[in-house]
Amino acid sequence: MKSSLRTRSARVLPAGLLAVAMLTAGAPGAFAASPSVATNTNVIAASITVQPSKTELKLGESVTFAGRTQGLKTGDVLSLQRYSGGKWVVVKTVRVVNGDAYSISATRLASRGTERFRVIHGNTMSPTVTVVVR
């Protein structure tokens, strides 16, 4: 009886290993095709553009900054910042209008030289623009 148990075990063991191997090989494909995993492909990253009305000004003239936003809502607050003394300082704040547009007007520059500006909302910021005051 002992010999028949050995031969039966010798036949069942490879069949069991083959079944386990087939199940684990098919598992990644089954989980990847699962409809319960939801992915959101409609997420739009927020962005801000900025354009000064003039890039070269005379001392005392004013400049207007305008641009568009993407991924922000009407009414969100935008801050115009100027680089001064090694840090960014808020000059003015405005709200987004018409879903994606904004304008920041009458920013008077009182010192000669190169000024750098950007528009920011939370962690989203525009590229830096440069205005030269002569």
C-alpha positions in Angstrom: 0.0 0.0 0.0 2.9 2.3 0.7 4.1 2.0 -2.9 0.7 3.0 -4.4 0.6 6.1 -2.2 4.0 7.1 -3.4 3.1 6.7 -7.1 -0.2 8.6 -6.6 1.6 11.4 -4.8 4.2 11.5 -7.6 1.4 12.0 -10.1 -0.7 14.5 -8.2 2.2 16.8 -7.1 3.2 17.9 -10.7 -0.4 18.4 -11.6 -0.9 20.6 -8.6 2.2 22.6 -9.3 1.1 23.1 -12.9 -2.4 24.4 -11.8 -0.8 26.9 -9.4 1.6 28.1 -12.0 -1.3 28.6 -14.5 -3.4 30.5 -11.9 -0.5 32.9 -10.9 0.4 33.5 -14.6 -3.1 34.6 -15.4 -3.7 36.7 -12.3 -1.9 39.9 -13.4 -3.9 40.1 -16.6 -7.1 39.5 -14.7 -6.4 42.3 -12.2 -5.3 44.7 -14.9 -8.5 44.4 -16.8 -10.7 44.8 -13.8 -13.5 47.3 -14.4 -13.6 48.3 -10.8 -10.3 50.3 -11.1 -11.2 53.9 -12.1 -8.8 56.2 -13.7 -9.5 59.9 -14.3 -8.0 61.0 -17.7 -9.9 64.3 -17.7 -7.7 66.1 -15.1 -6.3 69.4 -16.4 -3.3 70.8 -14.7 -3.7 74.5 -13.8 -1.7 77.0 -15.7 -1.3 80.8 -15.9 0.0 83.0 -18.7 1.1 86.7 -18.3 1.9 89.4 -20.8 2.9 93.0 -20.0 1.4 95.8 -22.1 5.0 97.2 -22.5 8.4 95.6 -21.9 10.2 99.0 -21.9 8.9 102.0 -19.9 10.0 105.4 -18.9 10.3 106.2 -15.2 6.8 106.8 -13.8 4.8 105.1 -16.6 2.4 102.4 -15.7 2.1 98.9 -17.1 -0.8 96.5 -17.4 -0.5 92.7 -17.1 -3.0 90.5 -18.8 -3.3 86.8 -19.4 -5.3 83.6 -19.3 -5.7 80.7 -16.9 -6.5 77.1 -17.4 -7.8 74.8 -14.7 -8.9 77.7 -12.5 -12.4 78.8 -11.8 -14.1 82.2 -12.2 -13.5 84.2 -9.0 -10.2 82.5 -8.0 -7.7 85.1 -6.6 -4.5 85.8 -8.6 -1.6 87.7 -7.1 0.8 89.8 -9.2 4.3 89.5 -7.6 7.5 91.5 -8.1 10.9 90.1 -7.3 12.5 92.5 -4.8 15.3 92.1 -2.3 15.7 88.4 -3.0 12.0 87.5 -2.5 8.7 87.7 -4.3 6.4 90.5 -3.0 2.7 90.8 -3.8 1.9 94.0 -5.7 -1.8 93.5 -6.5 -4.5 90.9 -6.4 -7.3 90.3 -8.9 -9.9 87.7 -9.5 -10.3 85.5 -12.6 -13.2 86.7 -14.8 -15.1 85.1 -17.7 -13.8 81.6 -16.8 -10.2 82.1 -17.8 -9.1 85.7 -18.3 -7.6 88.4 -16.0 -6.1 91.9 -16.3 -4.0 93.8 -13.7 -3.8 97.5 -14.6 -2.1 100.7 -13.6 1.0 99.2 -12.0 3.3 102.3 -11.8 7.0 101.6 -11.7 9.0 104.2 -9.7 12.6 103.0 -10.0 14.9 102.5 -12.9 16.3 99.1 -13.9 15.0 95.7 -14.7 11.9 94.4 -12.8 10.7 90.8 -12.8 7.0 89.9 -12.4 4.9 86.8 -12.2 1.3 85.9 -11.4 0.5 83.2 -8.9 -2.4 81.2 -7.5 -1.6 78.7 -4.8 1.2 76.4 -6.2 0.5 77.5 -9.8 2.5 80.3 -11.2 3.1 82.0 -14.6 6.5 82.3 -16.2 8.5 85.3 -15.1 8.3 88.4 -17.3 10.8 91.2 -17.4 10.0 94.9 -17.7 12.9 97.4 -18.2 12.4 100.9 -16.7 14.6 103.7 -18.3 
